[in-house]
Amino acid sequence: TTEIYTLSLHDALPIFATGDKSYSVTSVYGDKVREHHFEVIDREILKTPLGKLDTLLVEKKRTGDSKEKRRTLFWVAPQLDYMVVQAKHIESTLLKAEMIMIDYNGPKLEPESTPADSQAAAD
């Protein structure tokens, strides 16, 4: 299901690009129709094979979930067309999964000013 979330987040590109903080998408699993809600909860600089990337930290929001500790987080890079560069799923205290981009073979990117760069210039 990570693929579904990744595609859903990529579809959110026009929404996140305008500065909106939330996005919803409907998916179908067999005969079940589900609504998925995503929300930008932070902005972080991540170290990647491309160097440091400014990312949006997006959380899949759940309502009525009986598992309080369950969380799914995605770090998407606006500079890479909102590609997911890191993901983490926490099912319980003992069951966790993480996905991290370890290689990139896409177009070479131009350096982009990030909030960290702006802060460094101000210091």
Accessible surface in RSA format (square Angstrom, percent):
REM  Atomic radii and reference values for relative SASA: ProtOr
REM  Chains: A
REM  Algorithm: Lee & Richards
REM  Probe-radius: 1.40
REM  Slices: 20
REM RES _ NUM      All-atoms   Total-Side   Main-Chain    Non-polar    All polar
REM                ABS   REL    ABS   REL    ABS   REL    ABS   REL    ABS   REL
RES THR A   1    97.16  69.1  65.41  66.3  31.75  75.7  43.09  57.9  54.07  81.7
RES THR A   2    59.57  42.4  58.72  59.5   0.85   2.0  23.15  31.1  36.42  55.1
RES GLU A   3   123.00  70.6 119.27  90.2   3.73   8.9  63.33 122.5  59.67  48.7
RES ILE A   4    57.77  32.9  56.57  42.1   1.20   2.9  57.34  41.3   0.43   1.2
RES TYR A   5    25.64  12.0  25.64  14.6   0.00   0.0   9.53   7.2  16.11  19.9
RES THR A   6    43.96  31.3  43.49  44.1   0.47   1.1  40.50  54.4   3.46   5.2
RES LEU A   7   120.93  67.3 120.37  86.1   0.56   1.4 120.47  84.6   0.46   1.2
RES SER A   8     7.09   6.0   5.90   7.9   1.19   2.7   0.98   2.1   6.11   8.6
RES LEU A   9     0.81   0.5   0.29   0.2   0.52   1.3   0.29   0.2   0.52   1.4
RES HIS A  10    81.80  44.7  79.41  55.2   2.39   6.1  58.40  60.2  23.40  27.2
RES ASP A  11    86.98  60.9  70.90  70.6  16.09  38.0  19.20  45.2  67.78  67.6
RES ALA A  12     0.00   0.0   0.00   0.0   0.00   0.0   0.00   0.0   0.00   0.0
RES LEU A  13    43.29  24.1  43.29  31.0   0.00   0.0  43.29  30.4   0.00   0.0
RES PRO A  14    82.07  59.8  75.50  68.8   6.57  23.9  80.25  66.3   1.82  11.3
RES ILE A  15    54.14  30.8  52.26  38.9   1.87   4.5  54.14  39.0   0.00   0.0
RES PHE A  16     9.78   4.9   0.62   0.4   9.16  23.8   0.78   0.5   9.00  25.8
RES ALA A  17    61.96  57.0  28.79  44.4  33.18  75.5  31.17  43.9  30.80  81.6
RES THR A  18   104.59  74.4  66.09  67.0  38.50  91.8  74.00  99.4  30.59  46.2
RES GLY A  19    46.87  57.8   0.00   N/A  46.87  57.8  34.72  95.3  12.15  27.2
RES ASP A  20    78.58  55.0  71.62  71.3   6.95  16.4  13.67  32.2  64.91  64.7
RES LYS A  21   127.58  62.2 122.83  75.4   4.75  11.3  79.01  71.1  48.58  51.7
RES SER A  22    70.10  59.2  61.29  81.8   8.81  20.3  24.40  52.0  45.70  64.0
RES TYR A  23    27.76  13.0  20.75  11.8   7.01  18.2  16.31  12.3  11.45  14.1
RES SER A  24    53.77  45.4  33.04  44.1  20.73  47.7  18.39  39.2  35.37  49.6
RES VAL A  25    30.72  20.2  25.60  23.2   5.12  12.3  30.72  26.7   0.00   0.0
RES THR A  26    75.97  54.0  52.48  53.2  23.49  56.0  35.33  47.5  40.65  61.4
RES SER A  27    15.65  13.2  10.87  14.5   4.78  11.0  15.65  33.3   0.00   0.0
RES VAL A  28    97.22  64.0  69.56  63.0  27.66  66.7  69.56  60.4  27.66  75.0
RES TYR A  29    50.08  23.4  40.17  22.9   9.91  25.8  45.01  33.8   5.08   6.3
RES GLY A  30    75.93  93.6   0.00   N/A  75.93  93.6  46.41 127.4  29.52  66.1
RES ASP A  31   139.50  97.7 104.35 103.9  35.15  83.1  49.77 117.1  89.74  89.5
RES LYS A  32   120.27  58.7 116.10  71.2   4.16   9.9  71.45  64.3  48.82  52.0
RES VAL A  33   104.44  68.7  74.78  67.7  29.66  71.5  74.78  65.0  29.66  80.4
RES ARG A  34   108.71  45.6 103.76  52.9   4.95  11.8  32.74  44.7  75.97  46.0
RES GLU A  35    91.53  52.5  67.05  50.7  24.48  58.3  34.79  67.3  56.74  46.3
RES HIS A  36     6.08   3.3   6.06   4.2   0.02   0.1   5.67   5.8   0.41   0.5
RES HIS A  37    74.86  40.9  74.70  51.9   0.17   0.4  49.73  51.2  25.14  29.3
RES PHE A  38     1.28   0.6   0.07   0.0   1.21   3.2   0.14   0.1   1.15   3.3
RES GLU A  39    64.42  37.0  64.42  48.7   0.00   0.0   5.82  11.3  58.60  47.8
RES VAL A  40    14.48   9.5   6.54   5.9   7.94  19.1   6.54   5.7   7.94  21.5
RES ILE A  41    65.06  37.0  30.24  22.5  34.82  83.9  37.53  27.0  27.53  74.7
RES ASP A  42    75.53  52.9  65.18  64.9  10.35  24.5  17.06  40.1  58.48  58.3
RES ARG A  43   118.14  49.6  99.46  50.7  18.68  44.5  37.69  51.5  80.46  48.8
RES GLU A  44    59.02  33.9  53.01  40.1   6.01  14.3  24.28  47.0  34.74  28.4
RES ILE A  45    60.25  34.3  33.17  24.7  27.08  65.3  33.17  23.9  27.08  73.5
RES LEU A  46    25.04  13.9  23.93  17.1   1.12   2.8  25.04  17.6   0.00   0.0
RES LYS A  47   176.90  86.3 148.36  91.0  28.54  68.0  91.99  82.8  84.91  90.4
RES THR A  48    21.61  15.4   4.41   4.5  17.20  41.0  11.20  15.0  10.41  15.7
RES PRO A  49    72.89  53.1  27.90  25.4  44.98 163.5  41.45  34.2  31.44 195.4
RES LEU A  50    66.53  37.1  30.96  22.1  35.57  89.4  36.57  25.7  29.96  80.6
RES GLY A  51    32.93  40.6   0.00   N/A  32.93  40.6  31.58  86.7   1.35   3.0
RES LYS A  52   152.44  74.4 127.18  78.0  25.26  60.1  70.40  63.4  82.04  87.4
RES LEU A  53     5.04   2.8   4.54   3.2   0.50   1.3   5.04   3.5   0.00   0.0
RES ASP A  54     8.10   5.7   7.58   7.5   0.52   1.2   3.48   8.2   4.61   4.6
RES THR A  55     0.00   0.0   0.00   0.0   0.00   0.0   0.00   0.0   0.00   0.0
RES LEU A  56    13.07   7.3  13.07   9.4   0.00   0.0  13.07   9.2   0.00   0.0
RES LEU A  57    14.59   8.1  14.59  10.4   0.00   0.0  14.59  10.2   0.00   0.0
RES VAL A  58     0.00   0.0   0.00   0.0   0.00   0.0   0.00   0.0   0.00   0.0
RES GLU A  59    17.97  10.3  17.97  13.6   0.00   0.0   0.00   0.0  17.97  14.7
RES LYS A  60    18.39   9.0  15.77   9.7   2.62   6.2   0.08   0.1  18.31  19.5
RES LYS A  61    75.11  36.6  70.91  43.5   4.19  10.0  38.73  34.9  36.38  38.7
RES ARG A  62    66.70  28.0  32.48  16.6  34.22  81.5  22.80  31.2  43.90  26.6
RES THR A  63   130.36  92.7 100.63 102.0  29.73  70.8  75.32 101.2  55.04  83.2
RES GLY A  64    88.16 108.7   0.00   N/A  88.16 108.7  44.81 123.0  43.35  97.1
RES ASP A  65    46.63  32.7  18.86  18.8  27.77  65.7  20.38  48.0  26.25  26.2
RES SER A  66   109.30  92.4  71.03  94.8  38.27  88.2  57.58 122.6  51.72  72.5
RES LYS A  67    98.32  48.0  89.91  55.2   8.42  20.0  61.75  55.6  36.57  39.0
RES GLU A  68   170.67  98.0 134.68 101.9  35.99  85.7  54.99 106.4 115.68  94.4
RES LYS A  69   126.48  61.7 116.06  71.2  10.41  24.8  70.62  63.6  55.86  59.5
RES ARG A  70    67.72  28.4  56.08  28.6  11.64  27.7   1.20   1.6  66.52  40.3
RES ARG A  71    92.83  39.0  91.90  46.8   0.93   2.2  30.90  42.2  61.93  37.5
RES THR A  72     7.20   5.1   7.20   7.3   0.00   0.0   7.10   9.5   0.10   0.1
RES LEU A  73    14.48   8.1  14.48  10.4   0.00   0.0  14.48  10.2   0.00   0.0
RES PHE A  74     1.27   0.6   1.27   0.8   0.00   0.0   1.27   0.8   0.00   0.0
RES TRP A  75    15.52   6.2  15.52   7.5   0.00   0.0  15.52   8.3   0.00   0.0
RES VAL A  76     0.71   0.5   0.71   0.6   0.00   0.0   0.71   0.6   0.00   0.0
RES ALA A  77     0.00   0.0   0.00   0.0   0.00   0.0   0.00   0.0   0.00   0.0
RES PRO A  78    32.01  23.3  18.71  17.1  13.30  48.3  19.07  15.7  12.94  80.4
RES GLN A  79    41.82  23.4  22.50  16.4  19.32  46.0  14.80  31.5  27.02  20.5
RES LEU A  80    13.31   7.4   2.17   1.6  11.14  28.0   7.77   5.5   5.54  14.9
RES ASP A  81    81.33  57.0  73.49  73.1   7.84  18.5  34.21  80.5  47.12  47.0
RES TYR A  82    24.19  11.3  23.09  13.1   1.11   2.9   9.70   7.3  14.49  17.9
RES MET A  83    66.23  34.3  61.67  40.8   4.57  10.9  31.16  26.5  35.07  46.5
RES VAL A  84    13.94   9.2   2.32   2.1  11.62  28.0   2.32   2.0  11.62  31.5
RES VAL A  85     2.85   1.9   0.02   0.0   2.83   6.8   0.91   0.8   1.94   5.3
RES GLN A  86    26.54  14.8  26.53  19.4   0.00   0.0   0.29   0.6  26.24  19.9
RES ALA A  87     7.55   6.9   7.13  11.0   0.42   1.0   7.32  10.3   0.23   0.6
RES LYS A  88    64.59  31.5  63.03  38.7   1.55   3.7  12.32  11.1  52.27  55.7
RES HIS A  89    54.05  29.5  53.05  36.9   1.00   2.6  44.93  46.3   9.12  10.6
RES ILE A  90    33.74  19.2  33.74  25.1   0.00   0.0  33.74  24.3   0.00   0.0
RES GLU A  91    32.64  18.7  31.62  23.9   1.02   2.4  15.29  29.6  17.35  14.2
RES SER A  92    44.04  37.2  43.48  58.0   0.56   1.3  34.92  74.4   9.12  12.8
RES THR A  93    83.48  59.4  71.64  72.6  11.84  28.2  67.38  90.5  16.10  24.3
RES LEU A  94   172.20  95.9 139.45  99.8  32.75  82.3 142.74 100.2  29.46  79.3
RES LEU A  95   110.30  61.4 110.09  78.8   0.22   0.5 110.30  77.5   0.00   0.0
RES LYS A  96   128.53  62.7  99.06  60.8  29.46  70.2  49.73  44.8  78.80  83.9
RES ALA A  97    62.85  57.8  53.25  82.2   9.60  21.8  62.12  87.5   0.73   1.9
RES GLU A  98    95.85  55.0  56.62  42.8  39.23  93.4  19.36  37.4  76.50  62.5
RES MET A  99    83.29  43.1  78.43  51.9   4.85  11.6  52.56  44.7  30.72  40.7
RES ILE A 100    94.08  53.5  76.93  57.3  17.16  41.4  76.93  55.4  17.16  46.6
RES MET A 101    27.98  14.5  12.30   8.1  15.68  37.3  22.45  19.1   5.53   7.3
RES ILE A 102   150.16  85.4 127.39  94.9  22.77  54.9 129.84  93.5  20.31  55.1
RES ASP A 103    93.34  65.4  77.83  77.5  15.51  36.7  25.91  61.0  67.42  67.2
RES TYR A 104    46.96  21.9  24.60  14.0  22.35  58.2  22.16  16.7  24.80  30.6
RES ASN A 105   140.03  96.6  99.51  96.2  40.52  97.6  39.47  95.0 100.56  97.2
RES GLY A 106    36.50  45.0   0.00   N/A  36.50  45.0  17.85  49.0  18.65  41.8
RES PRO A 107   104.97  76.5  91.30  83.2  13.67  49.7 104.20  86.0   0.77   4.8
RES LYS A 108   194.67  95.0 163.64 100.4  31.03  73.9 112.32 101.1  82.35  87.7
RES LEU A 109    47.03  26.2  30.71  22.0  16.32  41.0  31.69  22.3  15.34  41.3
RES GLU A 110   139.11  79.9 132.16 100.0   6.95  16.6  61.24 118.5  77.87  63.6
RES PRO A 111   130.72  95.3  98.02  89.4  32.70 118.9 108.92  89.9  21.80 135.5
RES GLU A 112    81.27  46.7  64.82  49.0  16.45  39.2  30.97  59.9  50.30  41.1
RES SER A 113    87.71  74.1  61.33  81.8  26.39  60.8  48.60 103.5  39.11  54.8
RES THR A 114    16.45  11.7  14.23  14.4   2.22   5.3  13.53  18.2   2.92   4.4
RES PRO A 115    71.51  52.1  59.08  53.9  12.43  45.2  66.55  54.9   4.96  30.8
RES ALA A 116    47.90  44.0  34.96  54.0  12.94  29.4  42.60  60.0   5.29  14.0
RES ASP A 117    73.84  51.7  67.85  67.5   5.99  14.2  22.15  52.1  51.68  51.5
RES SER A 118    65.58  55.4  52.43  70.0  13.15  30.3  39.37  83.8  26.20  36.7
RES GLN A 119   110.68  61.9 107.79  78.8   2.89   6.9  43.54  92.7  67.13  50.9
RES ALA A 120    69.10  63.5  50.37  77.7  18.73  42.6  54.80  77.2  14.31  37.9
RES ALA A 121    90.15  82.9  50.42  77.8  39.74  90.4  63.26  89.1  26.90  71.3
RES ALA A 122    83.62  76.9  41.50  64.0  42.12  95.8  52.97  74.6  30.65  81.2
RES ASP A 123   136.17  95.4  73.99  73.6  62.18 147.0  54.11 127.3  82.06  81.8
END  Absolute sums over single chains surface
CHAIN  1 A     8066.2       6261.9       1804.3       4551.3       3514.9
END  Absolute sums over all chains
TOTAL          8066.2       6261.9       1804.3       4551.3       3514.9
